[in-house]
Amino acid sequence: MVGMLAAMPPPAPLFAQPDDARFRSRGDACPGALRLHRADDGALARVRVPGGVLAVEQADGLRELAGELGDGELYLTSRGNVQLRGLDAECGGELASRMYELGLLPSERHERVRNVVASPLSGLDGLGARDVRPWLIALDALVCASEEAAGLSGRFLFALDDGRGDVDALGADVALRARADGDAELRIGALDSVARIPAEGAPRAALLAATVFLSAAAGSGAWRVADLPGGAGPLFDEVVRGLGAAGLPVALGTVPVPDGTPPALGVVAGSGDTDALSVGLPLGRADAVRWRALTDLARDHGAGELRLTPWRGVVVPVVRRERASEALDALEAVGLVTGDRSPWSGVGACIGRPGCAKSLADVRGDAASALGAGSPDRALPVHWSGCERRCGHPRGAWVDVVAGPDGGYRVSVVRDDGRRAEPVRVTDGPTALADAVAAARHPHT
């Protein structure tokens, strides 16, 4: 399939802005690899990477594209996808052709809807109930083969959780979670209600749920389950009826949405004589040096792949145990985040100025200026935003640092239930800002 598509003439690039009513009426203006977004620093392409799994050849190809066509850096998203920025508006044809050649565009019509997060350590550390890689492969193939699925929004999200509760906590529209008894649980949106189904039918059930959503959303303008006028409850009931009609045994239950935690940074003990390495990218971005360090390690001493995480990190699987500590030190030496004591641990930001016209500040530069010498373990994550949209902010409890029109920032804590503490207004420069952020992140220190 990929080879056939690679031989076809690449489609002309298409641009859309989020407020463009023409695209909103057709679904949404979420960017992709074939639908570029105009930003202040050039065109932006978002490359879907289902489950975050990249072969090293694909990772090398993305680095080359970023260097030749963009600003030279790769940006990870909160769904484990990759963005290229600073692209020339005329590069769309070449970008598409090379994406096909890399195997990153198996279906032109589905390239924006292949939004799947998966437990990054699945099958590596023995803690999950099952390895979800077979689910991932099957679901991606089903989505790409479905004419109905092509109508999903670029914001619709699937989650494949191996049972540890990490990606089930990310607010997916359709989530599958493995059970210790070998079955699977299907969750719709943020409901506590789940449908227990046979594991072998789980990918088919996830696609069915997505197509039932499309029928329920018709005419409503809903892009995601949370947008449905009637909420997720009626949709869940309809999905359960659809599962029964499709011949899948269903048992209903109640399982609260888990809190979810990202993979620990550092060496992750694996099975046999291999480990995995889990690292973070400072503010979710990697230049060519950092990216090459990861791909060289995966190629020479790992399994030949990278796993990008929804927490803007990277897992290098199957590194021989005797090399793991040395390899982690090498990644730290090029500036990757290898432990919770790093000042970059848990720190995120939107693109800010100059990349975004809506941003009121250079939030990435200001975040770097305000970083302390390190942070205690389990500190609240902090997200810097250039405007009230707060693009890319985390879920759960977090510290909200948002730029204001007066040149300063407002710092507040968002609790697990979504309630927000009274913000502290800071206009006195990096030191005062660093103190305010530290006080919010570590309220008991």
Solvent accessible surface area in square Angstrom, and as a share of the most:
residue,aa,sasa,rsa
1,M,142,0.63
2,V,50,0.29
3,G,56,0.54
4,M,118,0.53
5,L,13,0.07
6,A,33,0.25
7,A,87,0.67
8,M,89,0.40
9,P,119,0.75
10,P,50,0.31
11,P,34,0.22
12,A,85,0.66
13,P,49,0.31
14,L,74,0.37
15,F,33,0.14
16,A,4,0.03
17,Q,70,0.31
18,P,52,0.33
19,D,116,0.60
20,D,28,0.15
21,A,77,0.60
22,R,155,0.57
23,F,2,0.01
24,R,142,0.52
25,S,97,0.63
26,R,161,0.59
27,G,21,0.21
28,D,1,0.00
29,A,8,0.06
30,C,13,0.08
31,P,16,0.10
32,G,0,0.00
33,A,3,0.02
34,L,23,0.11
35,R,25,0.09
36,L,2,0.01
37,H,37,0.16
38,R,133,0.49
39,A,23,0.18
40,D,93,0.48
41,D,49,0.25
42,G,27,0.26
43,A,4,0.03
44,L,8,0.04
45,A,0,0.00
46,R,57,0.21
47,V,1,0.00
48,R,7,0.02
49,V,2,0.01
50,P,18,0.11
51,G,7,0.07
52,G,1,0.01
53,V,36,0.21
54,L,0,0.00
55,A,37,0.29
56,V,6,0.04
57,E,115,0.51
58,Q,35,0.15
59,A,0,0.00
60,D,22,0.11
61,G,6,0.06
62,L,0,0.00
63,R,32,0.12
64,E,74,0.33
65,L,1,0.00
66,A,2,0.02
67,G,53,0.51
68,E,108,0.48
69,L,30,0.15
70,G,20,0.19
71,D,69,0.36
72,G,25,0.24
73,E,37,0.17
74,L,3,0.01
75,Y,13,0.05
76,L,7,0.04
77,T,20,0.12
78,S,48,0.31
79,R,46,0.17
80,G,2,0.02
81,N,4,0.02
82,V,0,0.00
83,Q,21,0.09
84,L,0,0.00
85,R,13,0.05
86,G,23,0.22
87,L,4,0.02
88,D,85,0.44
89,A,44,0.34
90,E,151,0.68
91,C,12,0.07
92,G,4,0.03
93,G,25,0.24
94,E,84,0.38
95,L,0,0.00
96,A,0,0.00
97,S,30,0.20
98,R,54,0.20
99,M,0,0.00
100,Y,4,0.02
101,E,120,0.54
102,L,42,0.21
103,G,22,0.21
104,L,10,0.05
105,L,3,0.02
106,P,24,0.15
107,S,8,0.05
108,E,71,0.32
109,R,143,0.52
110,H,6,0.03
111,E,9,0.04
112,R,37,0.14
113,V,5,0.03
114,R,17,0.06
115,N,1,0.00
116,V,4,0.02
117,V,3,0.02
118,A,8,0.06
119,S,3,0.02
120,P,4,0.02
121,L,11,0.06
122,S,3,0.02
123,G,51,0.49
124,L,20,0.10
125,D,23,0.12
126,G,71,0.68
127,L,134,0.67
128,G,25,0.24
129,A,46,0.36
130,R,85,0.31
131,D,62,0.32
132,V,3,0.02
133,R,62,0.23
134,P,79,0.49
135,W,9,0.03
136,L,12,0.06
137,I,112,0.57
138,A,39,0.30
139,L,0,0.00
140,D,24,0.12
141,A,60,0.47
142,L,61,0.30
143,V,2,0.01
144,C,27,0.16
145,A,85,0.66
146,S,17,0.11
147,E,123,0.55
148,E,110,0.49
149,A,0,0.00
150,A,19,0.15
151,G,54,0.52
152,L,6,0.03
153,S,8,0.05
154,G,1,0.01
155,R,88,0.32
156,F,1,0.01
157,L,8,0.04
158,F,1,0.00
159,A,0,0.00
160,L,1,0.00
161,D,0,0.00
162,D,0,0.00
163,G,22,0.21
164,R,68,0.25
165,G,1,0.01
166,D,6,0.03
167,V,0,0.00
168,D,5,0.03
169,A,11,0.09
170,L,33,0.17
171,G,20,0.19
172,A,6,0.05
173,D,3,0.02
174,V,3,0.01
175,A,5,0.04
176,L,0,0.00
177,R,46,0.17
178,A,5,0.04
179,R,69,0.25
180,A,105,0.81
181,D,80,0.41
182,G,34,0.33
183,D,37,0.19
184,A,0,0.00
185,E,13,0.06
186,L,0,0.00
187,R,7,0.03
188,I,0,0.00
189,G,13,0.13
190,A,79,0.61
191,L,45,0.22
192,D,64,0.33
193,S,42,0.27
194,V,4,0.02
195,A,0,0.00
196,R,87,0.32
197,I,2,0.01
198,P,27,0.17
199,A,3,0.03
200,E,154,0.69
201,G,5,0.05
202,A,0,0.00
203,P,10,0.06
204,R,112,0.41
205,A,0,0.00
206,A,1,0.01
207,L,25,0.12
208,L,36,0.18
209,A,1,0.00
210,A,0,0.00
211,T,20,0.11
212,V,24,0.14
213,F,3,0.01
214,L,43,0.21
215,S,84,0.54
216,A,53,0.41
217,A,9,0.07
218,A,79,0.61
219,G,91,0.87
220,S,49,0.32
221,G,60,0.58
222,A,13,0.10
223,W,29,0.10
224,R,60,0.22
225,V,2,0.01
226,A,99,0.77
227,D,75,0.39
228,L,16,0.08
229,P,115,0.72
230,G,56,0.53
231,G,29,0.28
232,A,17,0.13
233,G,30,0.29
234,P,82,0.51
235,L,5,0.03
236,F,13,0.05
237,D,73,0.38
238,E,76,0.34
239,V,0,0.00
240,V,29,0.17
241,R,148,0.54
242,G,19,0.19
243,L,0,0.00
244,G,47,0.45
245,A,94,0.73
246,A,42,0.32
247,G,61,0.58
248,L,13,0.06
249,P,90,0.56
250,V,48,0.28
251,A,52,0.40
252,L,116,0.58
253,G,33,0.32
254,T,102,0.60
255,V,39,0.23
256,P,91,0.57
257,V,52,0.30
258,P,30,0.19
259,D,139,0.72
260,G,27,0.25
261,T,84,0.49
262,P,69,0.43
263,P,21,0.13
264,A,72,0.56
265,L,48,0.24
266,G,7,0.06
267,V,66,0.38
268,V,20,0.11
269,A,73,0.57
270,G,21,0.20
271,S,82,0.53
272,G,68,0.65
273,D,68,0.35
274,T,28,0.16
275,D,8,0.04
276,A,1,0.01
277,L,0,0.00
278,S,3,0.02
279,V,1,0.00
280,G,11,0.10
281,L,8,0.04
282,P,10,0.06
283,L,11,0.06
284,G,2,0.02
285,R,68,0.25
286,A,0,0.00
287,D,52,0.27
288,A,44,0.34
289,V,97,0.55
290,R,60,0.22
291,W,0,0.00
292,R,113,0.41
293,A,25,0.19
294,L,0,0.00
295,T,0,0.00
296,D,54,0.28
297,L,14,0.07
298,A,0,0.00
299,R,106,0.39
300,D,93,0.48
301,H,65,0.29
302,G,24,0.23
303,A,56,0.43
304,G,24,0.23
305,E,26,0.11
306,L,0,0.00
307,R,25,0.09
308,L,2,0.01
309,T,4,0.02
310,P,9,0.06
311,W,73,0.26
312,R,48,0.17
313,G,5,0.05
314,V,1,0.00
315,V,0,0.00
316,V,0,0.00
317,P,1,0.01
318,V,63,0.36
319,V,0,0.00
320,R,116,0.42
321,R,101,0.37
322,E,125,0.56
323,R,74,0.27
324,A,2,0.02
325,S,76,0.49
326,E,106,0.48
327,A,5,0.04
328,L,27,0.14
329,D,89,0.46
330,A,58,0.45
331,L,3,0.02
332,E,99,0.44
333,A,89,0.69
334,V,47,0.27
335,G,26,0.25
336,L,6,0.03
337,V,6,0.04
338,T,18,0.10
339,G,23,0.22
340,D,56,0.29
341,R,158,0.58
342,S,27,0.17
343,P,43,0.27
344,W,61,0.21
345,S,16,0.10
346,G,42,0.41
347,V,15,0.08
348,G,11,0.11
349,A,5,0.04
350,C,20,0.12
351,I,36,0.18
352,G,0,0.00
353,R,121,0.44
354,P,112,0.71
355,G,2,0.02
356,C,29,0.17
357,A,79,0.61
358,K,100,0.43
359,S,6,0.04
360,L,70,0.35
361,A,16,0.12
362,D,68,0.35
363,V,0,0.00
364,R,29,0.11
365,G,30,0.29
366,D,48,0.25
367,A,0,0.00
368,A,50,0.38
369,S,71,0.46
370,A,7,0.06
371,L,48,0.24
372,G,53,0.51
373,A,112,0.87
374,G,31,0.30
375,S,7,0.04
376,P,53,0.33
377,D,83,0.43
378,R,207,0.75
379,A,25,0.19
380,L,41,0.20
381,P,45,0.29
382,V,3,0.02
383,H,2,0.01
384,W,6,0.02
385,S,0,0.00
386,G,1,0.01
387,C,22,0.13
388,E,100,0.45
389,R,113,0.41
390,R,38,0.14
391,C,66,0.40
392,G,29,0.28
393,H,83,0.37
394,P,41,0.25
395,R,139,0.51
396,G,37,0.36
397,A,25,0.19
398,W,8,0.03
399,V,0,0.00
400,D,1,0.01
401,V,0,0.00
402,V,2,0.01
403,A,4,0.03
404,G,3,0.03
405,P,123,0.77
406,D,74,0.38
407,G,68,0.65
408,G,4,0.04
409,Y,10,0.04
410,R,63,0.23
411,V,4,0.02
412,S,7,0.04
413,V,36,0.20
414,V,9,0.05
415,R,100,0.37
416,D,116,0.60
417,D,95,0.49
418,G,51,0.49
419,R,153,0.56
420,R,104,0.38
421,A,30,0.23
422,E,152,0.68
423,P,54,0.34
424,V,86,0.49
425,R,161,0.59
426,V,13,0.07
427,T,71,0.41
428,D,118,0.61
429,G,33,0.31
430,P,77,0.48
431,T,103,0.60
432,A,33,0.25
433,L,10,0.05
434,A,25,0.20
435,D,91,0.47
436,A,19,0.14
437,V,14,0.08
438,A,47,0.37
439,A,67,0.52
440,A,15,0.12
441,R,18,0.06
442,H,26,0.12
443,P,87,0.55
444,H,177,0.79
445,T,132,0.77
